[in-house]
Amino acid sequence: MQYPSPIATRIYFEGHYVSKRRLHLTCSSSFRHGYLRRWRVDFNLLGFFVCNSLYLGGSEGGARRPCSEPALPLLSTSREGDYMKFSGILKLLGYLIDSSNGLLLCGRHPKAYYVWDPVTKQQHKLPCPRVYFKELCMAFIVENSPDDDISNRVDRAKCESRFNEINIVTIETFSSKTSTWSYSKLKCSSIISLSPWTSGTVIGGFIHRHAAQGNVAIYDPDNQENHVALVKLPGTFDFDEQVLEESSDGCLQYGWSCKSGQEIWVLEKDLCGYTSLFSSDKQSNVNWSLRYKLNF
């Protein structure tokens, strides 16, 4: 059996439907042992949490989740995962929004958000955000602080209509260090429209978000200049599944999948990392390298 890479697995499970045979294989103990042996991951694989963004917006007249379908589906691969699945804790947390360093960001837009540790079963409810966004995308950052304590940060970014010519991104950020939400605006050299109900990918402190017209928005939340760079993704942008992740060498990794195949690209860094992306008044010109290609 060929065991998919972690990024390929994420591409696959971000979809809403899986075939019965693929579901049976993935949840079997043989797949779990083979997956851990192939990728040599040093953690206990509880299972696969499915991020279903179909109902995240909760707009009136939109799609409604059937009562028989859980808000936070878990494809269990262990006994501990089975217990978690039927304990009732997943119903309280709402939908899966994002994850970072083993912690999950869950909740129901626009007011209820939880940070949950699946290992210790501890949960922390965040205070209600101060600003209402009709459509938004989020990012979750968990990092170790100098005092050996774990801190986390949640970014809520407003998604403007793609028909509005706006070069400003409005951000509301929660920090566990202050237990409050803060408000800021980021400037972009080009017209920008973030893709709603998507999660950001954090690599080296930089947040990467999907944007309209096949772009990815990159910014440093700790940079006082409050500037966001817009980078064009390779190829077209109308694939069935797309995902942004971190490569093994710490670069931005972009993968897409459709019925005909799958490709994984990596954004090359210069000697100064991402610094050059923010030094130009025009859309950033960068180099993408094709690392993997698979035809179905």
N, C-alpha and C positions, 0 to 999 in steps of 0.2 A: 504494500500500500504506500502511495506517495502522500506524505503528510505536508499540507500547505504551510507556508511561512506564516508568522504571526500577522503580517500585514494582509496577506491573502485571506486569512481567517476572519479578520475584521471586515474586509470588503464583503465577504460572504454573509456574515451574520448581521450586518447593518440592514440587509434586506428584510422584508416583513414575512415572506413565505420561504419555507425550505421543503424539499421533497421528503416524503416519509422515509425513504431508504437512506438519504443523506443524514437525516435527523437520527435514525437508529444507529448508524455507524459512528457519528460524532459523539453520541452519548454513551457509547459502549466503553467498558473498561479497557479493552484492547487498544482502542484509539487513544485513550488517555495516556496509557503507558508508552505507546509508540510516539505520541506527540512530545511527551516530556523527554524521552530518550533522544529523539531526533534533534530537538532545539535546545536541550540541556538547560531548561529553565529551572531556577532554584526557588520555586514556590509551590504551594499546594493548590492544584487546579480544582477549584470547587465546581466549575462549570462555565457556561457562556451566558452572560447577561445580554439580552437582546435590546438594543436601543431602537425603539419604535417611535419615530418622529411624526407618524401620521396624525396622532391626536394631540400633539404637544400644544398647538395653538389654542385649541378649545374654542374656536370661533363659532358663533351662532350660525346654524345652517350648514356647518362643516360636518366632516365624518365623525360619527359617534362610535365609541368603543363598545362592542357587545359585552354584555355582562359575563359571558362565558370566557372571555379573553382577558387574561391578567394584564394590568397596566405595566408591570415589570416582569416580563417572562424570563425564566431561568432554565436553561438547558443543562440539567445537572449531570455531572460525570463522577460523583462520589456520594457516599452515604451522608456526609456532612451537607452536601448540596441538596440532597433529598429532604433532609430535616429543615433546612432553611426555606425550601420551596413551599413546604406545607405548614410552617410555623405561624404564618400570618403577618410577619414583619414586613414582607414585600408589599402588602396591601397598604400599609401605613405610609410607606415612603413615596408612593406615587410612581412617576415615570423615571427611567434612567436618562439623565441629561449628559453627564460626562464622567470621566474617571481620571485619577492621577495618583501614581505611586501606591496603588492598592486601595485607595479610598474612592468612594463613589459619591457623585453629586446627583441627588434625586429631588423630585418635587413635582409641583403642579403650578404652572405659570398662572398669574404673574406674582403670587404672594408667598407661597409655601415652598421653601427649599431646605433640604437636609444634607448634611455631610455624614456619611455612614461608613463604618469600618466593618466589612463582612467577616473579618477574623475575630475581632473582639466583640462584635455585635453592638458596639457603642454608636449612638447617633447624636447629632447636634443640630438643632433647628436654628436656622439663620433668622435674624430680624427681617421684617418686611422691607423690601426696597422702597426708596423714597420717590422714585420716578416711574411712571407708567409708560411702557413701550408696547404699542399694538403688535408689532412684530420685532423679534429680536433673535440674536444668537449668543451663545454663552461659551465661556472658557473656564477651566478649573485648574488651579495650580497648587500643588502641595510640595513644600520644600522644607529642608531642615534649617533651623535658625542657629546662630552662634551658641546659644545656651542649651543646645542639644534638645530643644523642644521642636515639635512639628507645627508649622504654621501653614495656613491655606488662604487662598485668595480666589474670589469668584468674580469674573468679568461678565457684565451684561452689556451688549452692544446693540444700539438701535439700528434696525434695518429700514432704510428709506426705500420708497418706491423707485424702481429702476427708471421710471419716466421722469423723475425729478433730477435735475442737473445739480447735484450737491457734491462738494468735495470735503465735507465735514463728517466725521463719525463720532456720535455721542456715546460715551462710555459711563457706566456706573459700576463701581468696584467695591466689593466687600473684602475686608481684611480681618482675619481672626485676631491679629495683634491689637486692633483698635475696637473690634466688634461693631463697626459702623460701616455705612455705605458712603462713598465719596463720588463726586461728579466731575467729569472732565470731557474735553473735546479734542479730537485728533484731526490734523490737517493733512490732506493728500494733494499731490501735485496734479492729479487727474480726477475726473468725475468717478465717484465710487458708490457702489451699491452692494452691501453685504447680503449673502444668501441667508434667508431666515430659517430658524429652527435647525441650525447646524451647530456642531461643537467645534471649538478652536483647538488647534494642536500646538502644544508648547514645546519648543526645542531651544535649549540654551537660554532660557528666559524670554525669548521672542514668541509672541503669539501669532499663529498663522490661521487665517480664516478664509473660507470660500467666498468669492465675490462674483458678481454678475459678469457675463460675457467671457467666461473662461479665465478668470483671474484669481489670484490669491493675494490677500492683504496681509502684510507683515508689519508688526510694530513692537516696540519695546515698552512695556507698561511702566518701567522705572525711568525712562528717558524724559527729562524735563522739557524737551523741545516739543513733545506731543505731535510727532510726525508719523504718518503711516505710508508705507511703500506699497505699490501695486505691481505685481509680477504676473506676466502672462504664462499660463500653463501650456505645456506642449500638446500639439494636436488639437482636435476639436474638443468640444466640452458638452456633448449631448449623450454621454454614455449611460448605461443602466446603473452602474455603481461607481462612485469615486470616493477616495479617501486620502487624507494627508496624514503622514506618520513620520517618525524619526528613523533614519537608517542606522546601521550598526556603527558607522563612523561619524554619527552626530550631525548629519545633514537632513534637509527637508526631503522627504520621500513622498512621491505622488503616484498613486496607483489607480487604474481604471479597469473596469471589467464590463464586458457585454457578451452577447451570444456567440460572437465569433472568436473571442480571445481575451487576453489580459496583458497589460503592460505596466511596468514599474519604472519610474523615472526618478532621478536624484538631482536636486538643485546644487550646482557647484558653488563653493565658497571661494572668495579671493583671499589674499593674505591677511586682510583685515576683517575677515568674516563677512558680516552683513552690512558693514559700515558704508560701503559704496552705494547701497540701495537707497540711502537717505541723503546722499550728497548731490543728487541731480534734481532739476526742476521738471524733468520729463519722466515718462513711464520707464521703469528700470529695464535695462537690457541685460539679461543674464543667460547663462548657459545651462541647459538641461542635458543630462546623460542618461541614455537608455541602458538599464542594467538587466532587466529580465523581460522576456517576451514569450507568451504561450498562446498558441493557436488551438482553438477548440474544434 
